[in-house]
Amino acid sequence: MLSIIIPAHNEAERIDACLRSVLSSSGPKQAQVIVVANGCEDDTAPLAQMYQGIAKDRGWKLDVLDMPAIGKPGALNQGDHIAHFPMRAYLDADVIVDPALFAQICAALDTDEPRYASGHLRLAPAQSWATRAYARIYQQVPFVTEGVPGAGLFVVNTAGRDNWMLFPKIIADDTFVRLSFPPKQRIAVPAGYEWPLVEGVRALIKVRRRQNAGVAEVADKYPYLLENDDKHTLSLWEKLRMGLHDPLGMLVYGGVSVIVKLTPQKDGSWGRGR
């Protein structure tokens, strides 16, 4: 039994594919899908409501909350408030999951011990040359290849959800939750999901700047969580090897990193960068 919470802000172009994939899952037998339309100015909410009949036909329940702009943490908390099942999945509205993913995760989280799980992260095919180049390096960094990054999707069991109360008003909710579990409590299952990067250099810089600000905010407000950080930093040799193998990819990836370090985000605003 699983409640799947999907915060969505102006996701009319992507919510169809997301919900189709979720409702095509091979399991679990009982589940609740909650789409929290957060300050949407498009048709995200009515499009999501069109899938309520499909959910009902397979024995699931689909709830759609059409909320004012309350921010992503507020949307996550609203979803939690009406969730029926204590096992919780938090899914971005632009993610497409494999059919076997939720069944595998539910099996892996079937324990009384706190656990956090996600699937194998695959980057969606990019449209712009810059994002394609950036993605070739991004998919090789230890954050993606090692451990359980949970970008775009993370799931916790009943005991794991007790690790925190409300989602705090911070940028990096995913980092906050992931670091609420020591590495030995994080599980990666074989099935995966497709997660898109933003398109173009400007958008990559904007989102990378937000990501860095989010990680720094977690470190500042919750320094004790850093004890659970197992992130590996690329060595100079690893960077050189990647650069020799893919000069354009490393140029774009490294260039974005340098620009972000030189021009850090100055406020705590949240933006997708699309």
C-alpha positions as CSV (number, residue, x, y, z in Angstrom):
1,M,0.0,0.0,0.0
2,L,1.5,3.3,-1.1
3,S,0.6,7.0,-1.4
4,I,2.3,8.7,-4.4
5,I,2.5,12.5,-4.0
6,I,3.1,14.5,-7.2
7,P,3.6,18.3,-6.7
8,A,3.0,20.1,-10.0
9,H,3.4,23.7,-11.0
10,N,2.3,24.4,-14.6
11,E,3.0,20.8,-15.7
12,A,0.2,20.5,-18.4
13,E,2.7,19.4,-21.0
14,R,4.2,16.7,-18.8
15,I,1.5,15.4,-16.4
16,D,-0.1,13.1,-19.0
17,A,3.1,11.1,-19.5
18,C,3.8,11.0,-15.8
19,L,0.4,9.7,-14.8
20,R,0.2,7.2,-17.7
21,S,3.4,5.7,-16.5
22,V,2.4,5.7,-12.8
23,L,-1.0,4.1,-13.6
24,S,0.7,1.4,-15.8
25,S,2.7,0.2,-12.8
26,S,2.7,-3.5,-12.1
27,G,2.1,-2.9,-8.4
28,P,1.3,-2.4,-5.6
29,K,-2.2,-3.8,-5.4
30,Q,-3.5,-0.8,-3.5
31,A,-2.2,2.8,-4.0
32,Q,-3.3,6.4,-3.8
33,V,-2.0,9.0,-6.3
34,I,-2.2,12.6,-5.1
35,V,-1.5,15.4,-7.6
36,V,-1.1,18.7,-5.9
37,A,-1.5,21.4,-8.5
38,N,0.4,24.3,-6.9
39,G,-0.5,27.7,-8.2
40,C,-1.0,26.4,-11.7
41,E,-2.0,28.8,-14.5
42,D,-2.5,26.1,-17.0
43,D,-4.6,22.9,-17.3
44,T,-2.5,20.7,-15.0
45,A,-5.4,20.0,-12.5
46,P,-8.2,19.2,-15.1
47,L,-5.8,17.0,-17.1
48,A,-4.9,15.1,-14.0
49,Q,-8.6,14.7,-13.1
50,M,-9.1,12.9,-16.4
51,Y,-7.1,10.0,-15.1
52,Q,-9.3,9.4,-12.0
53,G,-11.5,6.8,-13.9
54,I,-8.4,4.9,-15.1
55,A,-7.1,4.8,-11.5
56,K,-10.5,3.6,-10.2
57,D,-10.6,0.8,-12.8
58,R,-7.4,-0.7,-11.5
59,G,-8.4,-0.4,-7.8
60,W,-6.3,2.7,-7.1
61,K,-7.5,6.2,-6.0
62,L,-6.4,9.5,-7.6
63,D,-6.9,12.7,-5.8
64,V,-6.3,16.1,-7.3
65,L,-5.8,19.2,-5.1
66,D,-6.0,22.5,-7.0
67,M,-4.1,24.8,-4.6
68,P,-3.0,28.5,-4.7
69,A,0.8,29.1,-5.0
70,I,2.1,27.5,-1.8
71,G,5.5,26.5,-3.0
72,K,6.8,22.9,-3.4
73,P,7.3,22.2,0.4
74,G,3.7,23.4,0.9
75,A,2.5,21.2,-1.9
76,L,4.3,18.2,-0.4
77,N,2.8,18.9,3.0
78,Q,-0.7,19.2,1.6
79,G,-0.2,15.8,-0.2
80,D,1.0,14.2,3.1
81,H,-2.1,15.6,4.9
82,I,-4.5,13.6,2.8
83,A,-2.3,10.6,2.2
84,H,-4.1,7.3,3.2
85,F,-1.0,5.1,3.4
86,P,2.1,5.5,5.6
87,M,4.5,4.4,2.8
88,R,5.1,7.6,0.8
89,A,6.5,8.2,-2.7
90,Y,7.4,11.8,-3.7
91,L,7.5,12.1,-7.5
92,D,8.2,15.1,-9.7
93,A,5.6,15.6,-12.4
94,D,8.1,15.4,-15.3
95,V,9.3,11.9,-14.4
96,I,8.3,8.7,-16.2
97,V,8.6,5.6,-14.1
98,D,9.2,2.0,-15.3
99,P,6.2,-0.4,-14.8
100,A,8.1,-2.5,-12.3
101,L,9.5,0.4,-10.2
102,F,6.9,0.9,-7.5
103,A,6.4,-2.9,-7.0
104,Q,10.1,-3.4,-6.5
105,I,10.4,-0.4,-4.1
106,C,7.4,-1.5,-2.0
107,A,9.0,-5.0,-1.6
108,A,12.4,-3.4,-0.7
109,L,10.7,-1.2,1.9
110,D,8.7,-4.0,3.5
111,T,10.5,-3.7,6.9
112,D,10.0,-2.2,10.3
113,E,13.4,-0.4,10.0
114,P,13.6,3.1,8.5
115,R,14.3,2.9,4.8
116,Y,14.6,5.2,1.8
117,A,14.5,3.9,-1.8
118,S,14.6,5.0,-5.4
119,G,15.2,3.5,-8.8
120,H,17.9,3.7,-11.4
121,L,18.0,7.2,-12.7
122,R,18.1,7.7,-16.5
123,L,18.4,11.0,-18.1
124,A,15.6,11.7,-20.7
125,P,16.9,12.5,-24.3
126,A,17.8,16.1,-24.5
127,Q,16.8,18.5,-27.3
128,S,19.6,21.1,-27.2
129,W,23.2,20.4,-28.0
130,A,24.3,22.0,-24.7
131,T,22.1,19.8,-22.5
132,R,23.1,16.7,-24.5
133,A,26.8,17.6,-23.8
134,Y,26.1,18.4,-20.1
135,A,24.2,15.2,-19.7
136,R,27.0,13.0,-21.0
137,I,29.2,14.1,-18.1
138,Y,26.4,14.4,-15.5
139,Q,25.5,10.8,-15.9
140,Q,29.1,9.8,-15.0
141,V,29.4,11.8,-11.8
142,P,29.5,9.7,-8.6
143,F,26.2,11.3,-7.3
144,V,24.4,9.5,-10.1
145,T,26.5,6.3,-10.5
146,E,26.9,5.6,-6.8
147,G,24.5,5.4,-3.9
148,V,20.8,6.4,-4.3
149,P,20.5,10.0,-5.5
150,G,16.7,10.1,-5.5
151,A,16.5,13.1,-7.9
152,G,13.0,13.3,-9.1
153,L,11.7,10.3,-7.1
154,F,12.3,9.1,-3.5
155,V,10.2,6.7,-1.4
156,V,10.2,6.1,2.3
157,N,8.5,3.4,4.4
158,T,6.4,4.0,7.5
159,A,9.4,4.1,9.9
160,G,11.3,6.3,7.5
161,R,8.6,8.9,7.2
162,D,8.9,9.3,11.0
163,N,12.4,10.8,10.4
164,W,10.9,14.2,9.9
165,M,7.6,16.0,10.5
166,L,6.6,18.6,7.9
167,F,8.7,19.4,4.9
168,P,10.6,22.6,5.8
169,K,10.5,25.7,3.7
170,I,13.8,25.0,1.9
171,I,14.9,24.7,-1.7
172,A,16.3,21.1,-1.7
173,D,13.6,18.9,-0.2
174,D,15.2,15.9,-1.9
175,T,18.6,16.5,-0.3
176,F,17.0,17.1,3.1
177,V,15.2,13.8,3.0
178,R,18.1,11.8,1.5
179,L,20.4,13.0,4.2
180,S,17.9,12.1,6.9
181,F,18.9,8.5,6.3
182,P,22.4,7.1,6.7
183,P,23.8,5.4,3.5
184,K,23.1,1.9,4.9
185,Q,19.3,2.7,5.0
186,R,19.1,3.8,1.4
187,I,18.1,1.2,-1.2
188,A,18.4,1.3,-5.0
189,V,16.2,-1.1,-6.9
190,P,16.9,-2.4,-10.4
191,A,13.9,-0.8,-12.2
192,G,14.3,2.9,-13.1
193,Y,12.8,6.1,-14.2
194,E,13.4,8.8,-16.8
195,W,14.2,12.3,-15.4
196,P,14.8,15.3,-17.7
197,L,17.5,18.0,-17.5
198,V,16.5,21.5,-18.4
199,E,17.3,22.7,-21.9
200,G,20.1,25.2,-22.8
201,V,23.0,26.7,-21.1
202,R,21.1,29.5,-19.3
203,A,18.6,27.1,-17.9
204,L,21.3,24.7,-16.8
205,I,23.1,27.6,-15.0
206,K,19.9,28.7,-13.3
207,V,19.0,25.2,-12.1
208,R,22.6,24.3,-11.0
209,R,22.7,27.6,-9.1
210,R,19.5,26.7,-7.3
211,Q,20.8,23.2,-6.6
212,N,24.0,24.5,-5.1
213,A,22.0,27.0,-3.0
214,G,19.7,24.3,-1.8
215,V,22.6,22.0,-0.7
216,A,24.2,25.0,1.1
217,E,21.0,25.8,2.8
218,V,20.6,22.3,4.2
219,A,24.2,22.4,5.4
220,D,23.6,25.7,7.2
221,K,20.2,24.9,8.7
222,Y,20.7,21.1,9.4
223,P,24.5,20.6,9.8
224,Y,23.9,17.3,11.7
225,L,22.6,15.8,8.4
226,L,26.0,16.1,6.8
227,E,27.1,13.0,8.8
228,N,25.0,11.0,6.4
229,D,26.6,12.5,3.2
230,D,28.5,9.9,1.3
231,K,28.9,12.0,-1.9
232,H,32.2,11.4,-3.7
233,T,34.0,14.3,-5.3
234,L,35.6,13.8,-8.7
235,S,39.4,13.7,-8.5
236,L,41.6,15.7,-10.9
237,W,42.5,12.5,-12.7
238,E,38.8,11.6,-13.2
239,K,38.1,15.0,-14.5
240,L,41.0,14.8,-16.9
241,R,39.9,11.4,-18.1
242,M,36.4,12.6,-18.8
243,G,37.8,15.7,-20.5
244,L,40.0,13.7,-22.8
245,H,37.2,11.3,-23.7
246,D,34.5,14.1,-24.2
247,P,36.1,17.6,-24.5
248,L,32.8,19.3,-25.4
249,G,30.9,17.6,-22.6
250,M,33.4,18.6,-20.0
251,L,33.7,22.1,-21.4
252,V,29.9,22.6,-21.0
253,Y,29.7,20.8,-17.6
254,G,32.7,22.5,-16.2
255,G,31.8,25.9,-17.7
256,V,28.4,25.7,-16.0
257,S,30.0,24.8,-12.7
258,V,32.5,27.6,-12.8
259,I,29.8,30.2,-13.7
260,V,27.6,29.1,-10.9
261,K,30.5,29.3,-8.4
262,L,31.3,32.8,-9.6
263,T,27.7,34.0,-9.5
264,P,26.0,32.2,-6.6
265,Q,22.2,32.5,-6.0
266,K,21.6,35.3,-3.6
267,D,18.1,34.4,-2.4
268,G,16.2,31.3,-1.5
269,S,13.8,31.5,-4.4
270,W,12.7,28.3,-6.1
271,G,12.6,28.0,-9.9
272,R,12.5,25.2,-12.3
273,G,14.5,27.0,-15.0
274,R,12.4,25.8,-17.9
